[in-house]
């Protein structure tokens, strides 16, 4: 990412890197040396909040050596080389394919989608590039509406005339250009149900903003698109998630990136994002009845305790950590939709506007 890690983007450059890599493997074998693959290790957090760690750096945190001498590595190397061959073909033909497409090219060998996902991540690290540079694309899940206009591959997306109309977030974010907006802020919501509630209430007509949802855990196009909007528009970004461990984890994915793609976190994370809610204290503040609360399950508690150990919470957002501790101490959770107990439009007409206007975010 930074320092000596050069990001490769051109197809010819990537194809040259693939040739160099495969030639080095063949050369080692022809010279009687054991086949081994060296993969840099990345992480965006550790689980020792008191440690003087370097997780905030985008540099590698060590190296993993895959060797055919180790039986547990043989299959991983086999899968890596098979996926690399498919990626090479995609680049040579300048075509795009999904991770699922790749899986179905050798389903009996791959056996599970996660095996392909790991191979693609390994290849990105080896070639020092992002997934989209390999012509491997995600099936887009994200949605956007609001005061925004842009071009994608010469197709015009004009949300400004009808700001409450819903549009899919482009899959090929690198082809998005000519972004124009008169919005005052960007609101990210965890769930499609909340997004549709805001669309039905014509929230963007009454509030000059852009609203985005990743429909749960955000995919790569959604995170890249949000990052692009931040870079081009320099607007404040607020995030609204359920008051539960999964909502908090989705919030941190937007802010800090995911561990699985820590090698690409610099291009996916949005550290400027502000947590708008829902907070554990919102239950009392907004007078939600007891029936709106759900007890934390054993899995919820385990997940929360694990998240509390993430070093970036203590180092960068200690107030977030305090709220997470509060949820664990209370032993309860609730969904954003619980606010509808007051009125169907309470979320769009009172909760969100009052929080943003009053600076009630962290």
Beta strands, then each sheet from edge to edge (+ up, - down):
strand 1: 36-40
strand 2: 63-67
strand 3: 97-98
strand 4: 136-137
strand 5: 143-146
strand 6: 148-152
strand 7: 155-158
strand 8: 167-168
strand 9: 176-181
strand 10: 185-189
strand 11: 209-213
strand 12: 236-240
strand 13: 274-277
strand 14: 294-295
strand 15: 332-333
sheet 1: 1+ 2-
sheet 2: 3+ 4+
sheet 3: 8+ 5- 11+ 10+ 12+ 13+
sheet 4: 7+ 6- 9+
sheet 5: 14+ 15-
end
